[in-house]
Each structure stands twice: as structure tokens, then as C-alpha cells.
């Protein structure tokens, strides 16, 4: 008894810590979300197990079948713990991000629904488990994952209901026979409640799904506004940092080369002073479009502030990266912008570095690229300077 209380206390403290860490649950990847689901499952099954143990001799409980139900709960707790631990060792790959949540949600919904069967398939508890599992799943995961994950729950609901109606298995076996409903009314009540639950559940699910679509679209719009530069419609500094971290997480474990380049428009202040800031904005948009058309599909660009752009070239050796940037430099140099009948030409300078020399830390790569950009400006602009060796820094920078 004392062991169960200690276990429950530990789970409660662990749940509180995880709750603080998962304040932004929707921003986690699917494996981390599945970890939270498995932790909730550990907490709930332990709670229900302790509830039965402390009320073992309650007069309405069926003490004949109670040991079997407790054994099921011990198995559920063990599987939940295994899934929880396993989530720490799984790598964030597309397959793991798809199949592991299905496994966790499937076990989550089916184990809770089996408890719903133990307490009465038409009880309020069962309804909460069914609707709650589907709704919470839709909030956290992709619809396809939720559909496969909740399928076991629905199968248990309808199969156990049919077997109850045919008197093949007992209704609410955790209680003594016919404690919740009389023998003459049991079949009628199961059929009636199953029909009503199916009808109401379908309507609620449709309404929830429609609301979720609108909410998801609005969230996506806001998310897009947060990571895109409004003028050039490419990544802003925040969007670049997020994209860099994702690429780094895929590149660093496999030691794949990652290159960063900084681009600065030469004499941009003169363009603003001579033709106005509207013209300067057109130059910025034009360079963004030139880069998008010239770079590869796997490359990403962002506006880093003012007239400065940043480019991520993933899985690219520094020699190849320089050739790609040279194409960009020539495309910018050869482009003629027509603004209010006036032909405007401009050039850009580039600073390039690689993770092979600088490592995978964003700050180190940006500092190295910035120093190379400074050299490109010093060497007469409209050129590319490359960091071929590790650069050590003695002072802080705005990239910190």
C-alpha cells in the first residue's frame, strides 16, 4: 500500500514538472507529444489502480473479477512506462514522427476504452474517454494519425456493446451483476445509448472539426506573418533561426557540411539617397527574387536586417557553395531594374563559411560569415570571400 502511495506521489510530481516543460505543447514534435500522452496514461492508470485497491471490499464491486482488472491495469501501466522511456531514444525521423504517435494514441484510446467497458460501456466515463481521446488527438496531431489511433477505441466500443447485447460478455463487470441497470432494461438501454451517442458524437465531431480547421488556418496565417519579412516575403531573422536549427539537427548527427553566407548590397545608402526609399524597397524585393530563382530548392534565404541577406546551403561543400554564390553574384550584377523610367544597377558582396571549419553553432557561423563579408567590402565589393579555416573571436558581436 505504501509503495503504491509513493509511486503515485512520484508520478504526480513528475506530471507537474512535465506540465511546466510542456507549456507550449503544440510546438513540440510528435514524439515529444506522444511522450506527454504516455505520461498522462501512466498517471491515470495508476490513479484508477489505487482507487480500486483502496475500495477493494466495497459492497457493489465484483471481487471475483477485480484481480483480473487490476492485472490489466498493471500491464497498462507497464506498457505506458515502456512507451514513455522509448520516446527518449527515438530519433525524430518522418517514420518515427508518424508511426510512434499512432502507437501511443492507439494504446491510449484502447486502454481507456477498456476501462470504460469495465465500468459500463454506456457510462459517462466511457463517453468522456471516447470524445476526449478524439478531440485531444485532433488538437495535437495530424488527422490521419488520429484516425488510425482512435480506431481501436471505436472497435472496443462497438464490439463490446454488441457482445453485451448478445449477453456473451457481462455489462460493467467491475460491479456486481445488474448493479447499474436491471436485467430487463439492460439491452434496451445499451441500444438506445449507443444510437444516441453515435448520432450526437458525429455532430459534435463535425462541429469540432470545422472549428479546428478555422483555428488551424488562422494559426498558420499568424505563424507565417511571424517568420516572414513583410517586404520581401522571405524568412525574417526569427524564421531563419528556426530553419537553421532544423537543418542543423539533421546535419550535425551525420556530420553533413552546412554552409552559411551573408550578402550585403553594395552602396545601398546611395540608392536610397538618390532614388528614394521606395526604390530601395524595389531593389530589396528584386534581390530576394533573384536569389530565389538562382539558388537550389534545398537552399533557404532570409532578410537579416536592412540591406543584408543570409543564405543557408545544407549538405553542401564549401567549394560547391562558392560556385552557387558566384551564380547569384553575376545574376545580381547583370540585372537592370527599371524604376520610373530609370535603369538602376546594383551589386552585392558575399561572406561564406562552412560547418567543416566553424562547427554547427549558429553564432560561430554567422560571425565567420560576417567577417568574410567585411573582407569582401574591404577588397572592393562585388565579390565573395570564403573562410577556409577556423576563425577565433575575441569580442562579442550582435550575433550573440
N, C-alpha and C positions, 0 to 999 in steps of 0.2 A: 504493500500500500504506500509505504514511504517512498519507494523507488518510483512509483507512478507519479506521485506528487512532485518529486524532484525533476522528473522528466518533463512534466507539464510546465513547471516554473522555468526550466531552461528553454523550452520551446517558446514560451511567452516572451522572455527577454530577447530571444533570437528574432522573433517576429517583430518586436518593437524596433530593433536595430535595422532589420531589413526594410521595415516600413519607412524609416528615415532615409535610408540609402536609396529607396525606390520612389522618392517623391515625384520624380519625373519618369514614371513607369512607361509612358507611351514613347519615350525617346530611347528606350533600351532596345537591343536587338532581340530576336525571337528566342534565342537560347536563354538570355537573362530573364525574359518574361516567363518562360517555361519554368525557370528556377523559382520564381516568385509563386507560380501556380503550385508547384510541388511542395513548397514550404507551407502554403495555406492548407494544402491537403494533409500534411503531417499534423498541423495544428488542429484541424477539425477532427480527423480520425482519432487522435489522442484524446481530445475533449470528449467525444462520443464514447470512447472506450472507458474512460474514467467515470463517465456518467452512468454507464451500465454496471460497472464494478461497485460503485458506491450505493447503487439501488438494486443490487443483485436479488435480494429477497423481497422486493416489492411485490405485493399480492397479485397485481394484474399481469406481471411479466411471466413469460413461459420459461421456467427454469430448465426445462428439458432441452430446449433448442438454444438457450442462451450461451452455453460454452462454444457451440459451433459458430455463432455470430461473433463472439469475442475472438475466436481463432481467425475468422475472416478479417476482422479489424487489425489484428496483429500482422497479418500478411499485407494488408493495405498500407499500414504504417511502414513496414519494411521496404515495400516497393517504392513508396514515396521518398524514403530516405535515399534509396539507390538512385532514383532519378535526380534528386537534389544534388548528390555528390557527383554524379555523372555530368551534370551541366557545367561543372568547373573544369572538366577535362576535354570537353568537346570543342573543337575549333569552329570558328564562325565561317563555315563554308555554305554555299547555297543549298546543298543537300541537307546538311545538319539543321540549317535555319528553317527548312520546310518539314522534314520528317520528324525531328525531335519534338516540336510543338504538337504535332498530330498525336504522337505517342503520349505526351503529357496530358493533353486535353482529353484524349480518348480514355485514359485511365481515370482522370479527374471526374469526367461525367459518368462513366460506368460505375465507378466505386461509390460515388454519391447516390446514384440512382439505385444501386443495390441496397444501400441503407434506406432509401425511400421505399423499396419493396419490403424490407424488414419491418418498417414502421407503418406500412399501409400505402399501397400504390396510389390511392386517391387522397392521401392526406395533404395538408398544407405544406408540410416539409418537402414532399415529393414535387409539388408544383414550384416551390421556390428553387429547388435543385435544378429542375428542368429549364425553366425560364432564365434563372440566374446564370446557369452554365452557358447557355447560348448567348445571352446579352453581354456578359462579361467577355466571352470569347470574341464576339464581334467588335468590341471596343479595343481589344489588344492585338488581334491577329487578322490576317487576310481571310476573306470569306471562305476560300477553298479549304484552308486549314481548319476553320471552324466546322464546316460541313462534315468533313471526314472525322473530326474529333468528337462531334456530338452524335454521330451515327450509332455508336454503342449504347449511348444513353437512351435514345429513342427506341432501339431494338429491345432493350431490357424493359422499358415502359410498356410497350405494346405486347411483347411476348408474355411477360408476367401477368398482364391484365387478361389476356386470352386464356392462359393456364388457370388463373383464378376463377374465371367464368366457368370453365370446364371442370372445376374442382379437382384439378390434377395436382396443384400445389396450394398450400393454405394461404389465406389472406392475412397480412400483418403478422407473420409468425413470431415476432418478438413478444406479442401479447398472447394471453390465453385465448383459445378459440372463441370467436364471436364476441369479443370484448368491445370492439368498436362499432360493430353493426350486427344486427340479428341475422340468423341463417336465411330466413325468408326474404330479407331485403338486400342481402349481400350482392347477388348477381345484378339485380336491378340498379343498385347504386353504382356499381363499377361501370356498367354500360353507360348509364346516364352521365356520370362524371367524366368518363373517357371521351364521350362525344362532345360535351361542353368544353372540356379542357382543350381538345383538338381545335375546335372552332375558335374559341377565344385566343388560344395561343397563336394560331395562324394570323389572326387580325393584329394582335399585339406585335408579332414578329415583323409583319409587313410595315406597320407604322414605325417601329423602331428602325427598321432597315432604311426607310425613306428619310427619317430624321438623321440617321447616321451618314447617309450619302451627302446630305446638305452640309452637315457639320464637317465631314472629311474634306469636301470641296473647299469650304471656307478656310479650314486649317491649312490646306495645301496652298491656297492663294496667299495667305498671310506668311506662310513659310517661304514661298517664292520671293515675296517682297523683302523678307529679312535677309536673304542671301544673294540677291541680285542688285547690281548697280543700276539705278533708275535711268541713267542717261544712256549707257552703252548696252544694257541688258546682258551683261556678262557677270560672272561672280564678283561680289564685293570682297572686302578683306575677311569678313566673317565666313562667307561662303568658301573662299579659298582655304582658310584654315581647316574647316570641316572636311573639305575634299582632300586636302593634303593628308590629314590624319587617316582617312580611309585608305588612301593609296599606300601610305607608309605601313599600315598594319598588314597589307597584303604583300608588300615588297620586302620589308625588313626580315621576317622569318625565313625567307628563301634567298636572302642576300641579292635581290634583283636591283640593278642600278636605277637610281632615281635622280633626274636632273631638274634643277630649278634655274630659271632665267628671269632677270629683271630687265625691263625695257623702259627707256625714258625718251620722250620725244625731244629732239634737239631744238633749242631756241624756241620753245613753245610760248614763252612770255612775249617774244617779238610778234608772234602770230596774233596773240590776244590784243597787244597794244596797237598793231597796225590795222587789223581787220575786225576787231571786236570779239567779245566773249562768245557770241553766237557762232561765229566762225570757228573759234577754238573748240566749241562743243561738237561741231560737224567733223573737225579733224579727229577728235577722240572717238566718235562713233565710226568714222571711216577706218581708223587703225584697228578697232575692235573687229570690224567685218573682214578686213584683210587677213588678220590673224586667224579668224575662224575658218576662212576659206583656204588658207595656206597650210595650217597645222593639220596633223593627223586626227583621226576620230578619237584616238586614245588620249590625246593631249587636252589639257584644260587651261583656260586663261582667266585672269581676273584683273580688275582695276584696283590697284593698290593705293590709290590716292593721287589727286592732281593729275599730272600727265604721265604717271608711272603705271606700268602693267607688269603682272607676274605670270609666268608660264610654267606649268608642271608637265614634264615629259617622263612618263612612267615606263619602266622596263626598257630604258634607252641608254646606250653607252654615250659617253661624252663626245666622242668623235661624230657619231650619228646626230646627236643633238645640235652640234655646231652647224652641220650641213642643213638641218631643218631651219635653224635660226637664220642662216645665210639666205635661204629662200625667202624667209619673211622680211629680212632687211632689204633685199632687192625689190620685193613686191611693194614695200612702202616707199622706197626711193623712186621707183618708176611710176608711181600713181600720181595722177594730176587731178586735184579736187577743183571743181568749178563752183565758185561761190559768188553769187550775184554778178555773174559775167566775168569774174576774175579767176585766173588759173593760179592755184596755190599748190606749191610743192613743199614737201617736208621729209625729214629723215629721222631715224631713231638709232640710239645706241643700246647695246646689249651687254649684260654681265651674266656669265654662265658658270655653274658649278655642279658637282655631282656628289652623290652619297658615297661613292667609292673613296673619295678623298676626305669629305667633310662629315660623314656619318649621316644618320637619318633624322637628327633633331632639326625641327623646322627653323629654330632660331639660328643655328650654325649655318644652315644652307642659305638662309636669307642674308645673313651678314657677309658670307663669302660672295654671293651674287652681287650684293651692294658694293663691295669693294672692287669687284671686277667692273661693275658699271661705272664707278668713279674713274677707274683707269681708262675705260673706253672714252669717257668725256675728256680726260686729260690728253689722250692720244689723237685728238682732232674730231671726235664724234663720228657717227655713221659707221660704226664698226662693232666687232664682237670681241670681247676679252674673256678668256677662259681660265678658271682656277685649276691648274694641273697638280697642285699639291695642297696639303693641309694648311689652312690659314689660322693662326693663333690671334686671339683678341685680348687686348689689354684694357679696353674701356667698354662701358655699357653702350647700348645702342637703342634706338627707337623700336627695334625688333624684339626687345626683351619681353 
